[in-house]
Amino acid sequence: MSETSIYLDNNATTPPAPECVEAMTACLKAHYGNPSSKHHLGEAAKMEAIAARGKVASLLGVSPAEIVFTSGGTESIHQAILGALALAPDKRRVVTSAVEHPATLLLLAHLEALGLEVVRLPVDGHGLLDPALLDAAITPGTALLSLMWANNETGVVFPIEEAAALAASRGVLFHCDAVQAVGKLPIDLSQIPLDFLSLSGHKLHGPKGIGALFVRKGRKLPPLLFGHQERGRRGSTENVPGIVGLGAAAELAQGYLATGGDGVARLRDRLETRLLTALPGASVNGGGAPRVAGTSSFNLGAVEAELVLDKLDRAGICASAGAACSAGGTEPSHVLTAMGLGAEGALATIRFSLSRYTTEAEVDAVCELLPDIVRTMVAEAA
């Protein structure tokens, strides 16, 4: 998608799909009215938002009325968690996992300091949950189960359908952080009894700064921002260009998934196979678990990832050391340490995030360059 850079950091860096940019540009030029206004400019903008809402709903297999537009994944997650607690005021226990996104874990840590009981379930060396531990953790005092569908660092997929069924059987609200799954895995919420699902536009080739929250019909989730917009569920003037861009991205993702969507997995496997062959000390974190197609958490074994990333960046290759929202720090990833890696191994890990726009030539370019970088750094350190 760029003539100068190779984007293997799709979680943070890849530009919106060209179709999304075109739709947003057209909206900015022609449909710039306030969708709450009753004049013709406002009505035109309102119709654009209605069409986009239908596209997002179609991708998830839900009704348009169950979609609330937000500013992104973090806001959606926070509204779901805080709203669920408000819906169950007599219960003060939340069950989650130790490898959730910081948007979830930091909020829960804040609430824990205020008296909430938070249970963080461990994962095994592959990044997987033990179903027996999940079953035991849900008690009568549990207000909410909140789990990610796919991990943002390793791509490991949790058994969300089983977790949703368990929560429903216990009368516990269930929120799923599906930021890393929407547009990458087929999702049909008409068949999965979860209550809330959060997503972010830029993770499925839409624009940044726009997201959505699915709220199951009948769940009167209170707002974070008060106002009349979004049927009273999210105040603030609607970001119509962003909404239109997200709608276009959802439509593209639905078309891609309808084709089978296995091309990205083949590229990821090509990347991992070639790098593992060239770097005998390397390994793939979560490689033995089900994963979304495009994410590879690659342990280089003996070199510091940040130094390698700097050299890759100088060569025009964008990758990351972990979650984009926490990259640049010197602390090891909480996801990798929860999986049993020591600090050295966690700090020697690079995350590659491929997309349906990644090419075989780009993967091969990385496979040619990265082993030389690592071997040179090992030799220099000897």
C-alpha positions as CSV (number, residue, x, y, z in Angstrom):
1,M,0.0,0.0,0.0
2,S,3.1,2.2,0.0
3,E,5.8,2.7,-2.6
4,T,8.4,3.5,0.1
5,S,7.6,1.3,3.2
6,I,6.7,-2.3,4.0
7,Y,4.0,-2.3,6.6
8,L,4.2,-5.4,8.8
9,D,2.6,-3.4,11.7
10,N,-0.9,-3.5,10.5
11,N,-2.3,-3.0,14.0
12,A,-1.0,0.5,14.1
13,T,0.5,1.8,10.9
14,T,-1.2,0.5,7.7
15,P,-3.2,3.3,6.0
16,P,-6.9,3.0,5.5
17,A,-8.0,1.0,2.5
18,P,-8.2,3.2,-0.6
19,E,-12.0,2.7,-0.8
20,C,-12.3,4.0,2.7
21,V,-10.3,7.1,1.9
22,E,-12.4,7.8,-1.2
23,A,-15.7,7.4,0.8
24,M,-14.5,9.6,3.6
25,T,-13.2,12.3,1.1
26,A,-16.6,12.3,-0.7
27,C,-18.4,12.6,2.6
28,L,-16.2,15.5,3.7
29,K,-16.9,17.3,0.5
30,A,-20.6,16.6,0.1
31,H,-22.1,15.4,3.4
32,Y,-20.6,17.8,6.0
33,G,-23.9,18.7,7.7
34,N,-24.7,17.8,11.3
35,P,-26.7,14.6,11.2
36,S,-28.9,15.8,14.0
37,S,-30.0,18.9,12.0
38,K,-33.3,18.7,10.1
39,H,-32.3,20.6,7.0
40,H,-31.2,18.9,3.8
41,L,-27.5,18.9,4.6
42,G,-28.1,17.3,8.0
43,E,-30.5,14.7,6.5
44,A,-27.9,13.8,3.9
45,A,-25.3,13.3,6.5
46,K,-27.7,11.2,8.6
47,M,-28.4,8.9,5.6
48,E,-24.7,8.4,5.2
49,A,-24.4,7.3,8.8
50,I,-27.4,5.1,8.5
51,A,-25.9,3.3,5.5
52,A,-22.6,2.8,7.3
53,R,-24.4,1.5,10.5
54,G,-26.0,-1.2,8.3
55,K,-22.7,-2.3,6.9
56,V,-21.1,-2.7,10.3
57,A,-24.2,-4.6,11.5
58,S,-24.1,-6.9,8.5
59,L,-20.5,-7.8,9.2
60,L,-21.4,-8.9,12.7
61,G,-24.7,-10.5,11.9
62,V,-26.8,-8.1,14.1
63,S,-29.4,-5.4,13.6
64,P,-28.3,-1.8,12.9
65,A,-30.0,-0.6,16.1
66,E,-27.6,-2.7,18.1
67,I,-24.5,-0.7,16.9
68,V,-23.2,2.3,18.8
69,F,-20.5,4.4,17.1
70,T,-17.6,5.4,19.4
71,S,-14.2,7.0,19.1
72,G,-12.5,3.6,19.0
73,G,-11.8,0.3,20.8
74,T,-10.8,1.9,24.2
75,E,-14.0,3.9,24.5
76,S,-16.1,0.9,23.5
77,I,-14.4,-1.4,26.0
78,H,-14.8,1.2,28.8
79,Q,-18.5,1.8,28.1
80,A,-19.1,-2.0,28.1
81,I,-17.3,-2.7,31.3
82,L,-18.6,0.4,33.3
83,G,-22.1,0.0,31.8
84,A,-22.2,-3.7,32.7
85,L,-21.2,-2.9,36.3
86,A,-24.0,-0.3,36.4
87,L,-26.5,-2.9,35.2
88,A,-25.5,-5.3,38.1
89,P,-25.0,-2.9,41.0
90,D,-25.3,-5.7,43.6
91,K,-22.3,-7.7,42.1
92,R,-18.7,-6.5,42.5
93,R,-16.7,-9.2,40.7
94,V,-15.3,-9.1,37.1
95,V,-13.5,-12.1,35.5
96,T,-11.0,-11.4,32.7
97,S,-7.7,-12.8,31.6
98,A,-4.1,-11.9,32.4
99,V,-3.4,-11.1,28.7
100,E,-6.1,-8.6,27.9
101,H,-5.3,-5.3,26.2
102,P,-4.2,-2.4,28.5
103,A,-7.5,-0.7,27.7
104,T,-9.2,-3.4,29.7
105,L,-6.5,-4.1,32.3
106,L,-5.8,-0.5,33.3
107,L,-9.5,0.3,33.7
108,L,-10.0,-2.8,35.9
109,A,-6.9,-2.0,38.0
110,H,-8.4,1.5,38.6
111,L,-11.7,-0.1,39.6
112,E,-10.0,-2.6,41.7
113,A,-8.4,0.2,43.7
114,L,-11.9,1.4,44.4
115,G,-13.1,-1.9,45.8
116,L,-14.0,-4.1,42.7
117,E,-12.9,-7.7,42.8
118,V,-11.0,-8.5,39.6
119,V,-10.0,-12.1,38.7
120,R,-7.3,-12.3,36.1
121,L,-7.2,-15.8,34.7
122,P,-3.8,-17.2,33.7
123,V,-2.9,-18.6,30.3
124,D,-0.6,-21.5,29.4
125,G,2.6,-21.4,27.4
126,H,0.6,-21.2,24.2
127,G,-1.4,-18.3,25.5
128,L,-4.6,-20.4,25.9
129,L,-7.1,-20.3,28.8
130,D,-8.0,-23.4,30.9
131,P,-11.7,-23.9,30.5
132,A,-11.9,-25.4,34.0
133,L,-10.4,-22.2,35.5
134,L,-12.9,-20.1,33.6
135,D,-15.8,-22.2,34.8
136,A,-14.6,-22.1,38.4
137,A,-14.1,-18.3,38.3
138,I,-17.7,-17.4,37.5
139,T,-19.4,-17.2,40.9
140,P,-22.9,-15.9,41.9
141,G,-21.3,-12.6,42.7
142,T,-19.8,-12.1,39.2
143,A,-21.2,-9.1,37.3
144,L,-19.2,-9.5,34.1
145,L,-17.0,-11.7,32.1
146,S,-14.7,-9.7,29.8
147,L,-12.4,-11.5,27.4
148,M,-10.6,-10.7,24.1
149,W,-11.5,-12.7,21.0
150,A,-7.9,-12.6,19.7
151,N,-4.8,-11.4,21.4
152,N,-3.3,-8.2,20.0
153,E,0.3,-9.4,20.4
154,T,0.3,-13.1,19.6
155,G,-3.0,-13.5,17.6
156,V,-4.0,-16.4,19.9
157,V,-7.8,-17.0,19.7
158,F,-9.9,-17.6,22.8
159,P,-12.9,-19.9,22.8
160,I,-15.4,-17.1,22.8
161,E,-18.4,-19.2,21.7
162,E,-17.9,-21.5,24.7
163,A,-17.2,-18.6,27.1
164,A,-20.4,-16.8,25.9
165,A,-22.5,-19.9,26.4
166,L,-21.0,-20.4,29.9
167,A,-21.7,-16.8,30.9
168,A,-25.2,-17.0,29.6
169,S,-25.9,-20.2,31.5
170,R,-24.8,-18.5,34.7
171,G,-26.7,-15.3,34.1
172,V,-23.5,-13.3,33.9
173,L,-23.1,-10.4,31.4
174,F,-20.3,-11.0,28.8
175,H,-18.2,-8.5,26.9
176,C,-15.8,-9.4,24.2
177,D,-13.0,-7.2,23.1
178,A,-13.0,-8.2,19.4
179,V,-10.8,-5.4,18.2
180,Q,-8.3,-8.0,16.8
181,A,-10.9,-10.4,15.4
182,V,-13.5,-8.3,13.5
183,G,-12.7,-8.4,9.8
184,K,-10.2,-11.2,10.3
185,L,-12.5,-14.0,11.5
186,P,-16.1,-14.7,10.5
187,I,-18.4,-13.4,13.3
188,D,-22.1,-14.1,13.6
189,L,-23.5,-12.6,16.8
190,S,-26.9,-14.0,16.0
191,Q,-25.5,-17.4,17.0
192,I,-23.3,-16.3,20.0
193,P,-25.0,-15.2,23.2
194,L,-22.6,-12.4,24.2
195,D,-24.0,-9.1,25.4
196,F,-21.4,-6.6,24.3
197,L,-18.6,-6.5,21.6
198,S,-16.1,-3.8,21.0
199,L,-14.3,-3.0,17.7
200,S,-11.9,-0.4,16.2
201,G,-11.9,0.9,12.7
202,H,-8.2,1.0,12.0
203,K,-7.8,-2.7,12.8
204,L,-9.9,-3.6,9.7
205,H,-8.4,-1.1,7.3
206,G,-10.7,1.8,8.3
207,P,-9.7,5.1,9.7
208,K,-8.3,5.7,13.2
209,G,-10.4,7.5,15.7
210,I,-13.6,5.6,15.0
211,G,-15.0,2.4,16.6
212,A,-18.2,0.7,17.5
213,L,-19.9,-1.1,20.4
214,F,-22.4,-3.9,19.8
215,V,-25.1,-3.8,22.5
216,R,-27.5,-6.7,22.5
217,K,-31.1,-5.7,22.1
218,G,-32.7,-5.5,25.6
219,R,-29.5,-4.4,27.3
220,K,-30.0,-0.8,28.4
221,L,-26.4,0.1,28.6
222,P,-25.8,3.5,30.2
223,P,-23.7,6.0,28.3
224,L,-20.2,7.3,29.1
225,L,-21.0,10.6,27.3
226,F,-24.4,12.0,27.8
227,G,-26.4,13.4,24.9
228,H,-29.2,12.6,22.5
229,Q,-27.0,11.1,19.8
230,E,-26.8,7.4,19.1
231,R,-30.3,7.0,20.7
232,G,-29.0,8.5,23.9
233,R,-26.2,5.9,24.2
234,R,-23.3,8.1,23.2
235,G,-23.4,11.8,23.3
236,S,-21.3,14.1,21.0
237,T,-21.8,15.2,17.4
238,E,-21.3,12.1,15.2
239,N,-18.0,11.7,13.3
240,V,-19.8,11.1,10.0
241,P,-16.6,10.8,7.8
242,G,-15.1,8.3,10.3
243,I,-18.4,6.4,10.4
244,V,-18.6,6.3,6.6
245,G,-15.0,5.1,6.5
246,L,-15.7,2.3,9.1
247,G,-18.8,1.3,7.1
248,A,-16.7,1.0,3.9
249,A,-14.1,-1.0,5.8
250,A,-16.8,-3.3,7.1
251,E,-18.2,-3.9,3.7
252,L,-14.7,-4.7,2.3
253,A,-14.0,-7.1,5.2
254,Q,-17.2,-8.9,4.7
255,G,-16.4,-9.4,1.0
256,Y,-12.9,-10.6,1.9
257,L,-14.2,-13.1,4.4
258,A,-16.7,-14.4,1.9
259,T,-13.8,-15.5,-0.3
260,G,-12.3,-17.6,2.5
261,G,-9.7,-15.1,3.7
262,D,-6.8,-17.6,3.9
263,G,-4.2,-15.7,1.8
264,V,-2.9,-13.8,4.9
265,A,-2.4,-17.1,6.7
266,R,-0.3,-18.4,3.9
267,L,1.9,-15.3,3.9
268,R,2.3,-15.5,7.7
269,D,3.3,-19.2,7.5
270,R,5.8,-18.3,4.7
271,L,7.3,-15.6,6.9
272,E,7.6,-17.8,9.9
273,T,9.0,-20.8,8.1
274,R,11.7,-18.9,6.4
275,L,12.7,-17.0,9.5
276,L,12.8,-20.1,11.7
277,T,15.0,-21.8,9.1
278,A,17.4,-18.9,8.9
279,L,17.5,-18.2,12.7
280,P,17.7,-21.6,14.5
281,G,17.4,-19.9,17.9
282,A,14.1,-18.2,17.1
283,S,10.6,-19.3,18.0
284,V,7.0,-18.2,17.5
285,N,5.1,-17.2,20.7
286,G,1.7,-18.9,20.6
287,G,2.6,-20.8,17.5
288,G,1.0,-24.0,18.8
289,A,-2.4,-22.3,19.4
290,P,-5.2,-21.2,17.0
291,R,-4.4,-17.7,15.8
292,V,-5.8,-15.0,13.6
293,A,-4.1,-15.2,10.3
294,G,-2.0,-12.1,10.2
295,T,-0.3,-11.9,13.6
296,S,3.1,-13.4,14.4
297,S,4.9,-12.9,17.7
298,F,8.4,-13.8,16.8
299,N,11.1,-14.4,19.4
300,L,14.5,-13.7,18.0
301,G,16.3,-15.5,20.8
302,A,19.4,-13.5,21.5
303,V,19.0,-9.9,20.5
304,E,17.1,-6.9,21.8
305,A,14.0,-6.3,19.7
306,E,14.0,-2.5,19.9
307,L,17.5,-2.4,18.3
308,V,16.4,-4.7,15.5
309,L,13.2,-2.7,14.9
310,D,15.3,0.5,14.5
311,K,17.4,-1.2,11.8
312,L,14.3,-2.5,10.1
313,D,12.8,1.0,10.2
314,R,15.8,2.5,8.6
315,A,15.3,0.0,5.8
316,G,11.7,1.0,5.4
317,I,10.1,-1.9,7.2
318,C,7.5,-1.1,9.9
319,A,7.1,-3.7,12.7
320,S,6.7,-3.4,16.4
321,A,7.8,-5.0,19.7
322,G,4.3,-5.5,21.1
323,A,1.1,-3.5,21.5
324,A,1.4,-0.2,19.7
325,C,-0.2,1.7,22.7
326,S,2.6,0.5,24.9
327,A,5.5,0.3,22.5
328,G,8.7,2.2,23.2
329,G,8.9,1.2,26.8
330,T,11.6,-1.0,28.4
331,E,9.2,-3.3,30.4
332,P,8.6,-6.8,29.0
333,S,5.2,-7.5,27.5
334,H,2.6,-8.6,30.1
335,V,1.2,-11.0,27.5
336,L,4.5,-12.8,27.0
337,T,5.4,-12.9,30.7
338,A,2.0,-14.4,31.4
339,M,2.8,-17.1,28.8
340,G,6.0,-17.9,30.8
341,L,8.6,-16.0,28.9
342,G,11.3,-14.4,31.0
343,A,12.1,-10.7,30.6
344,E,15.0,-11.4,28.2
345,G,12.8,-13.5,25.9
346,A,9.9,-11.0,26.0
347,L,12.3,-8.1,25.1
348,A,13.7,-10.1,22.2
349,T,10.3,-10.5,20.6
350,I,9.0,-8.7,17.4
351,R,5.4,-8.6,16.4
352,F,4.7,-8.8,12.7
353,S,1.1,-7.9,11.7
354,L,0.3,-8.9,8.1
355,S,-2.9,-7.9,6.2
356,R,-4.7,-8.7,3.0
357,Y,-2.6,-5.9,1.4
358,T,0.7,-7.5,2.3
359,T,2.5,-9.0,-0.7
360,E,4.7,-12.0,-1.0
361,A,7.5,-9.8,-2.2
362,E,7.3,-7.8,1.0
363,V,7.4,-10.9,3.1
364,D,10.4,-12.1,1.2
365,A,12.2,-8.8,1.6
366,V,11.9,-9.1,5.4
367,C,13.1,-12.7,5.3
368,E,16.2,-11.6,3.3
369,L,17.0,-8.6,5.6
370,L,16.1,-9.7,9.1
371,P,18.4,-12.7,9.5
372,D,21.4,-10.6,8.4
373,I,20.5,-8.0,11.0
374,V,20.3,-10.5,13.8
375,R,23.4,-12.4,12.8
376,T,25.4,-9.1,12.6
377,M,24.2,-8.0,16.0
378,V,25.0,-11.4,17.6
379,A,28.5,-11.3,16.1
380,E,29.1,-7.7,17.3
381,A,28.0,-8.7,20.9
382,A,30.3,-11.7,21.0
